[in-house]
Amino acid sequence: MLMDEKGGAKAVDFSSDGHLVVCGNVRGELSIWSVENYGHMKTWMAHKRSAITCVKFSHDGKSVYSCGEDCKVIFWDWQTMSQQAMLSGHGTAVVSVEMSLDGSAMVSGDREGIIILWNTMSHEPDKIIAAHEGAVLGCSISPDGSMIASSGEDEHISIRDSATGKEILSLDDALDGKGLSIKFSFDGTRLQEILSLDDALDGKGLSIKFSFDGMRLQGCLVFDIPAHEGKVLDCSWSGDSRQLLSVGADGRVRLWDSASGAEICAANFAEGLGDIETGGFLRGDISLKGATMVGCTSKGHLILWDIHKEFLRCPEGQMLYQLLASMPLSKAKEMYAPLQAACPLIMNVQDSQGWTVLMHAVADSNSEITKLITSSLKPKQPVLGLTASPVSLSSSHGWTHPGHQQGVGEASFASFQASGPPFKDSTLSWLLAGLWPSSRHNQVAPYPVSEVSSSKKDRGKKAAVQSPAATTKGAVLIGPNALAIALNAANPDCISSLLDAILEEKVTSGSYAAVTASIPEIALRYPDLCHRFLTGLPLLDLGEMEIPSSIASQGTIVRGSTSYTSYKEMWHEALELDTVPKGAMVVMQASMIPLPYATDLGNGTFLQKLLESDVPVQTYSSDTVRAIIDYKWKKFAKRKIYTKALVYLSFIAVFTAFAILFAADDPYLSLEEIASDSQGQASIALSVIIFCFGLYYLALEMMQMMELGPSMYCSSFWNALDVVSYW
């Protein structure tokens, strides 16, 4: 503990090197503390008689900037405790402020809903934006300064173009509730949102929402984490964007893997400080290297937590696997049980490559240890992470801060890209599998990622998954993904154990995207395993709704959505657009397919690979696959097939008319003679139309060839014959 309750700590932040902490308190004072010796270094009055609401170090560590209830944003030279600049423009208390990584731009928000984008060189506003009706609760600027994210009391969450100030994306449909805090990841690809859901959950729960995919700018909910008992009050990204720290009103501090949403570490304050008193933590921050945490409590305490020492309590993934694999299974069980009791998160502890003990077990094709780990977890407790954030060697060592580390931004982005879904045409992430009769109560949970691909001729071969040791310095390692690793090892027993863990709801919500990506490969290599999994995968219950009987009579209704948290709003909107008489109301069950991105379009997608595999026909009658087929038929295939059928029938009609006219023409007439009467003119016009039809069908064939590749396309005799026929 650095400060007693008299200090009234209100806001905290680490310096980029992790050696210093700045703290702002309710009296308007700023303090600098040393992390290494836990010593107080400096204190000065920054905002007279006004509480400080936010304070942060500049990315070069030479300055701090703060905002407070006196409506000011101020830059300070912390070493001399002198003011460098004052940014005036807000008319009420400023609640949030953040600077871009290069230090060229800054964004701040106040309690009147105003967001100001500042030029940090001139200290003048570049943009003044009336962003919210009511107070701004949080604002963040992307690392490159191109986008601004904000949330407010009006429950509006938006992404704006910083150059124009115009909204380019709203997350209102993807998220449900007030955003208490909002922060871009350092790689700029994701956005963490803390939602206030007290009205919906009676104050008993609150989730961290990963709601923005910067690579696709589609605003889909990636996954959510039930993080704390009560409110989550603050979150912080590690510098490599691999980890996320959360603090809550329950007095707990928890560390999460940002790829899977699995908890990898939790602070144990009871041994040194005792339990944190009622009110918990107000603010928390994690050092860029992820080694230390600082938080301020509702009682004014300033507390440090050495995360690195906490990790040393548990053996890391590779060490633990080698230990378990070196002994008979009975001895391994005897050893693993007390280890798990002492360290409940041991299955998620990662080594220097980001791999867990489970990943090492499946990589070594050790089905016994794999089953030992998965069977030790209780069903319906989703704590196991099947994937983890990949490690980039170029950002593993010697990192000072993001703004001055060459290549860090690029490496971090590539790391997320390696672990993210390889989908080409994503317009939604979740498929809400419709409204079912209320007696149907099923439960599941959602899935992360691996880029595996194969065709029938490759069946039985290992997938091209790179091992950590095979990666050269500066390259991005394979995204740690247990399913992809098991496919690489070509061990069906390991894959079976992982799929069983998913069916028993032992895996985290963030782990389900990896399943969506891996299922096509599993279907091609192990169709019976895939059939057992898909037929056993139930739909995720979302809740009951009252639906007009006229609509309920249609049976199962399938819709796509960017989020499963806003399903009621989606259905109500659909009902309002329906002009059919509603009739009496009946209760139906809303459910969700727990496979995000399963309805994506393009070559190599879920349903296409399933059709190319040898899975039993009964697989297509499962709730999950049937809902996917129903959605894609109504949303895409139905319109496309009807359109193509209409075009083809038109072609037949035109060709028939041309054939009749052409048969009546004298073959010895010249073009001028044919065009001299109306019948000849009609023949010429129809021939031009037929030629255009031919170009259209030739273009379709060329597009199909480009998608499949010339070798695969020409492997079919009929495809080759089609191309020849056009010439």
N, C-alpha and C positions, 0 to 999 in steps of 0.2 A: 504494500500500500504506500502510495506516494504522498497523499494529502488526506488530512482528516476532514470531518464533516463541516468544519468552520469555513473551509475554502469554497464550498458551494460549486463544485465543478459542473460545468454545463455543456462544454464541447471540447473535443480532443482531436489531435492529429499527429501522426508520425512524420518525421523528416524522411527524405527519400533514402538516406543511408540507414535508417532505423536506429540511429544513436540518440536522437532527441525526441522529446514529446512537448508539444505546445498545448496549453490548457486555458480555456476561457471560463470565467465564473460569473455568478449572478451579480457581482458587484462591479462588473465591467473591467476586471483585471485580466491580463494575460501573463502566464507563467511558462518558463522553459525549464524542463527537467531532463536530467541525464539518465538514459536507460541503463548504461553500463554500471554506474555506481549508485543508482536510485537517488541521486542528489538534486536538490533544488538549485538552479543556476541564476535565474532572473525573474523578477516580477515588476510589472509597471501598469499604470492606469491607462487603459486603451479607450474605453467608452464610459465617460463620467456618468455615474448614477444610472447606468443602463446595463441590463443583462446582455451578455454576449450570447448570440444564438448559434454562431458557426465560426470556426477558425481553422485555417489550414496553412501548411508550409507551402511556399513556392517550390517548384520542382527542382530548382538549383539549390535549395536549402538555405539561401542567403536571406530570404524575407519570409514574413508571415503576413497573411491578410485575414481580416476578421470583419464580421458584421454584427449588428446588435439592434436593440430596440430603440436606439437613437436615430434610426433611419440612415445610417452611414455604413459605407464599406471603406476600410482603411488598410493601406499597406504600411508595414513596419519593418525597419531594420532591427532584427531582434538582438543583435550583438550590442548595438548602441542604444536600443530601446527608443529610437527616434522615428517620427512619422515620415514616411517617404511620399505618400500621396493620399488624398482623401477623394473618394468618388461619391459625389452628391447627385441625387436624382430621384430617389425614392421619397414618397410622402408619408410613409408609415414604416413600421418595424420591418427590417430585412431579416428573413428567416433562413435563407440558404444562399450560398455562394460557392462557385467552383471555377477553376481556371483550366484552359486547355493545356495539353502536355507541352506544347512549344511555348507557352506563356504569352501568346499573342492576343488571346481573347479570354474574356471572363463573363460569366452569366450570374445574375442574382435575381432573387424573387422576394416579393414582400406580401404583406397581409391584405393588400387590396387587389391581389391577383395580377399585379404588374411584374413582368419580367424585363430586365434590362441586359442587353448585350453590350459589354464595355470593350473599348480599345485600350489595352493596358499600356500602350506607349503614350497616347495623348491624355488618358484618364477621362475620356469623354464617352458618352453613350453613342454606340453605333446604331442600335435599334431599341426602341421602347415598345413593348408588346403587351397589349391587354389580353392576357392569355386565359384568365380564369374569372369566373363570377364567384368572388369570395377569395379567401387567402390561398396563396401558393403554399403547398406543404413541402415541396421538394423540387429542385431543379438540378440538371446536370448537363454538361457539355461534352460532346464526343471528343476522343483524344486528338483528332485532327482539327477540331473546331468547326466542323461542317454542319453539325446538327445539335439541336437543343431539345432535351426531354424535360417535361415538367408534369407535376400532378398537383391537384388542388382540392379544396373543400367541395367544389362542385362535382366531384367524382369524375372529372375529365382528365385523361392521361394522353398527352400528345407528344409527337415528334415534329419539330419544326426545322426548316432550312434556315441556318443562321445568316445566310447571305440576303435572303428576302424577308425573313420573319414569318413566312407563310407555313401553315400546317401541311405536312406531307404525309402524315400517318396518324391515325387515332387508334388508341388501344382500348377504347371504351367497350368494344364488342368482345375483345379478347380477355378483359379483366372485369371483375365485378367487385366494386367497393372503392373506398377512398385510398389513394396512394399516400402513405405516411412518409415514404422516402423513396428516392429514385436515383439510380447510379448506373452510368455506363461502365462496362468492363474496360480494362486498360487496352485490350485488343480491339475494342470498338465493335464487336460482333454481337454482344448481348446486353440486355438491359435488365437490371435487378429491380424489382418493385416490391415494396412492402405494402400490403393491403390491410385496411381497417375493415374487418368484417364482423364487428361486434354485434350489429343488429341481426345478422344472419346466424351467428354462432354463439350468441349469449356471452360473448367475451371469453369463451373457453379455448379459442384457437385462432390462429392467424398464420397465413402462409407467405413464404417468399416466392415471388413469381418471376420466372425467367420468361419475359414476354416479348422480346424483340430479337429477331435474327437479322443482323446487319448485312449479311451476305445477300439476303433475298429481299430485305425491306418489306416483309409481308405482314409483320405484326402478329404472328401466331404465338400462342402460348406454347412454350417448349415443354415445361413441366413446372410443377409446384412442389414445395416442401412444407409439410406440417412441422413448423420449426420449434414452437414454444407453447407452453401452457399459458394462454393469455396473449398479450400484445407482443409482437416483435417490434422493437423500438429503433433499431439501427442495424445496418449491415455494411460490410466493407470487403472489397475485392483485394486479393493478393496481387502483387505486381505482375505476375505471369498469367493472371486471370484463371488459374487452375483451382483456386480455393475461394470460398466465401465464408466470412465470419458473421455470425448473427448474435445479437444480445437482446434479451427480452425482459419483460416485467416480472418473469418468474425467477429472476436472479441467475439465470444460466447463460453461459457463453459456449457456443457450439461452432464447430468448424465443418464445412461441407465441401465435398468434391463438386465442382461446378458442372461436370459432364453428366454425372449420374444422379446427383442429389443425395448421395449416400453420406451419412455422418462419418467423419474420419477421426474426430477428436472432440473431447468435451472437457472443459475446465473443471478441475476438482479443487474448489476453494475451501471445502470443509476441513481439509487437513491443515491448512495454514491460517486461514482467516475465519473459518466458520462459514455457515451459510449466509449468502447475501440477504440482507433484510428486505422486508416488504417494499415493493416498488421496483426492485431490480435495477437494471442498468438503463440509463437514458441514452448514452452514446457509446460507441465502440469503434476501434480502428485496428487494423492489422498492418504490420510493417510490410514493405514491398516484398521482402524476401520470405515472408510468411513465418518468421521465427518468433515474433513477439506480438502480444495483444495488449492494448490499453483500453480501459473503459472507465466511465464515470457513472456512479450510482445515483439513485434518487436522493440519497442521504448526503451527497457531496463528496464521497470518497473517490479517489483516483487510484485505480488498481492496475497493476501489470501482471501479465500471465506469460510465462516462458513456454511457448508452444513446443519448441524444440525439445525441452526436457520432458514434456508430457509424452512426446512420441517415443522417447527412450524407454518409457515404461513397458512398451510392447515390442516384441521382435518384429522386424520388418518382413515383407512378403517373402523374399528369396531365402532369407535365413530360416524363417519358420518352416517353409516347405522342405528345405534340405534336412532339417531336424526331424520332421515327421516322416519323410520318405526313407530315412536311414534306419528306421526301426520297424518291427512287425506291427501290423494294423492294430492288434489289441493294445500294444504299448502306446501307439500313437493316439488311440482314443483316450487312454488314461492320462496322457500328457495334455491333450488339447482341451479336455473338459475344464480343468482348473485354470488354464490359461484364459479360456473364454469367460469364465466366471470373474476373474480378476480384471480382464480387459474385454468388455462386451463388444467393442468395435474392432476386435483383432482381425476379423475377416476383411475389413476395409482398409487396414493399415498398408500404406504403399512403400515400396523401396525407392531407390534413387531414379529408377526408370519409370516410376508411376505404376508398377505392377503390384497386384495383391497376391496373397498366398494362393487364392483360387486360380488366378491366371497362370501362376507357375505350375500348379498341379495339372491343369488341362494342357499346358504347353508340353509337359513331360508325359502326356497320355496316361497319367496316374488316376484311373477311375476310382480307386479306393479312397484316396485322399480327397478327391473331388466330392465324392458322396459323403465322406465324413464331414466336410465343411458345410455342405448344403443341408444335410440331415440334422445338423446340430441346431439349426434355427427353427423357431416356432412358426407354424403356418399363420397366415394373415397378419404377419408383422413384417412389413416391407422395409427391411434394413440393409439388405445385401446389394452392393453395387456391382453390376455385371461389367461395367465399363468405368474408366477413369480418364481424367484429362491427360492428354499426351504431354510428354516432357520434351522440350526443345533444348538440345545441348548448347545452342548458341546463346541461350538466356539463362542457363543454369548457374553460371559462375560469374563473379566479378561485376554484378549489376549494381550500378550506382543509383540511377533513377531513369524512368522511361524516357524522359525528354532528352537525355544525353547519352543513351545507350544505343549505339549503332545497330540497326537490324532487329531491335527487340520487338517493335510493333509488327514488322513483317513476319518474324518467327512465330509470335503469338497467334497472329491471324492464321498462319499456315497450320499451326497446331490444332486450332479449332476446326479448320477445314478438314483436317485429316480425320477428326473424330466425328464430324457432323454428317448428317444424312446426305448421301450422294444422289439427291433427287433433282431432276432437271426442270420440272414444271410444277412447282408447288404453289397451290393457291389456298390451301388450308392444311391444318395439321391433324385435326381430329375428326373422326366420322362418328356422329351421334347416330347410333343404330336404331333410332326411332322410338316410337311410343308403343309399349307392349301392354297387354292386359296386366292389371296391377298384381295379379297372383304370381306373376313371373318375377322372382327375386333372385338375381344372380349377382355375384361379386367378383371383381378382378382388381387389377391395378395396371397403370400404364408402362414404355420401354426405351438406349443410345446406339451405337453405330459401328459399322465396319463396312469397308468397301470390298466386298468379296464378289466375284463374278465367275461364272462357269457356263458351259453348255453341255449338252448330252454327251458329246464326244470327250469332254473333260471329266466326266463323272468318275469318282473313285480316286482322282488325283488330288493332291494337296492344293489348297487355295494359296494364292500368292500373298502371304502375310509375312512381313519382315520381322525378324526378332530384334530385340534391343541391341544385342551385341553386334549385329550386322550393320548398324548405322554409323556413318562417318561423322566426324566432328562438324557441327554447324547444320547438320541435317535434322529434319523433324522425325522423331521416332514414330513407329506405328502407334495408332491410337489404341491404348490398352483396352481390349475388348475380349471378354472371356469366350463369347460365342465364336468370334472370328478366329481366336487362337485355337479353340477346339476343332474348328473346321480345318485349320491349317494342320493340326495334328492328326486329322482323319480318324478320330476315335469316337465311334457312335455312343459308347457307354458314357463318356464325359458329356457329350451333347445331350444325352437322355437325362442325366442328372441335372443339368442346367435348365432344361425345359420343364422338368418336374418342379424345380424350385419356383419357376415362373407361374406354373399352374397352381401351386400352393400359396401364391401371393407373398413370397419371401423377398422379392426384389423391389428396388426403389422405382418410383415413377419415372425418373430420368433414364432408367435402363431399358425402357420399352422401345425406343427408337432403334436401338441396336437389333432388337428382335425383328422388327419390320425389315431391316436391311439384310438380316441373315436368313430369314425364312426362305427366300427364293433359292439360296444355295443349299439349304437343308432339304428342300423339296426335290432338287435335282439329284442329290447324292443319296439321301436317306428318305425316300417317299413315305415309308411306313411310320417313321418317327414324326415326320411332318403331319401326316394324317392324324396320328394320336394326339399331337399337340393342338392342332387347329380344331378338332372336334371336342377336345376337352377344355378349350379356352372359353370361359363364359364371358358374357358382356358385363360391363361395369355399371352398377346401379348408380343413377344420378338422383333419383327421387320420383315421387308421384306427381301427376298433374291432372287437372280437370280439362277434358277435351270434349268438344261438341260431338254428339253421337253420329252426326252425318260424316264427320271426318274419321272418327274411330272405326266406322264401318269399312273403311278402306284397308284395314288391317295394319300391318307394320308400315310406318312412314319413316323414310330415311332422309336425313339432311346432313350436309357437311358444315363444319364450323371451325373458326380460328381458335376456339376455346371451348372446353367442356364446362367452364365455370359459369358461362352465361347462357346455358341451354334454355332456361325459361324465357328469357328475352327473345331468343331466336324463334322459339315456337310461337310465342305470342305475336310476334311480328308476322310470321307466316299465316297465322289465323286471321289477323286483321286484313291481310291482302286477299283472303279467300272470300268470294262473294256468295258462295253457296249458303243457303239457310242453315243455321248452326244446329238447331234442334236441342234436345236435352243434353245435359252434361254427364259424362261418364269419367271414371278415374282410370288412367292408364299409367304405365311405368315408363319413364325415360331412361334409356340405357346408352352406353357408349362402347364403341369398339376400342379396346385398349392398344391399338396399333397405330400410332401417329404416322401420317404420310402414306398409309396403305393404299390410298386412292390416287396417288400421283400418276401423271401421264408420262409417256416416253418409253424408249427401249429399255428393257431389263427391269421393269417395275414389277411389283409384287404379283399382280394377277397374271401378267404375261408369262413370267417364269413358272408360276404355278401350273399354267396350261401346258407349258413345254415339258413338265415333269411327268413322272409316272405315279403321282399320288392317286389313291383309289377315288372313284367317282363320288363316293359317299362324303369326301372332304368338302365338296361344293355345296352340300346340304347343311353344313354347320352354320350356326348363327352368324359367326364372324364373316366367313367367306360369302354367305348368301347376302348379307347386308352390303358388303363391298361391291358385289356384282350388281345388286339392285341400284345402288347409288350411281355407279359408273354407267349403267344402262340408261337411267333416267336423265343423268346430267350430261353425258357426252355421247355414248354409243347410239342411243335411240335417234337423236337428231341427225347424227352423221350418217347412219345407215339409211334413214328415210330420205335424206338429201341425196345421197349417192344413188338410191333406187330411182328417185324422180329424175335425176340427170340421165341415168341409163335408159329409162323409159322414153325420155325425150329424144335421146340419141337413136333409139330403135325406130321411133315414129318418123324422125327426119330421114333416116337412112332408107326406110321403106318407101317414103314418098319420092326420094331421089331415085331409087331403083326403078320405080314405076315410070317416072318421067324419062329416065335415061334409056329404058328399054324401048320407049316410043320414038326416041331421037334417031335420025339417020346418022350412022357412024362416019359417013363420008363428008359431012358438013363441016365447014370451018367454024372457028369460034365466033367470028362476026356474023355468020349465017345463023348460028344457034341463038345468038343474042338478039336476032331481028324480030322474034315474036315472044309473047308472054310466057309460053311454055318453056322455051329455051332459057329465058331469063330466070325463071324459077329453078331450072336445073342448075344453072351457074350459082345462084344464091345458096341452094341447098348443098352444093359441093363445097362451097366456102365454109359453111356451117359445120359440115362433117369434118373438114380439115381442122377447124378449131377444136372440135371434140377430140380429134386424134392428138392434138398438141396437149390438151388437158390431161388425157389418160397417160400420155407419155411422161408428162411432168409428175404425175402421181407415181409412176413406176420409178422414175429417177429419185424422187424423194424417199421412196421405200428402200431403194438400193443404198442411198446415203446413210439411212438409219441402221440398216442391217450390215452394211459393208458388202463390197462386190463379191467376195468369196462365198459368204453365207447366202447372199441373194441368188447367185448363179448356181448354188448347189441344188436348187429346185429346177427341174426341167421346164415346168410350166412358166416360171418367171422368165427364164431365158427365152422361151418361145414367145412370150408377150412382147419383149423388147424387139425381137427380130420381126415380129408381125407389123410393128409400126414403121419399119423401113421398107 
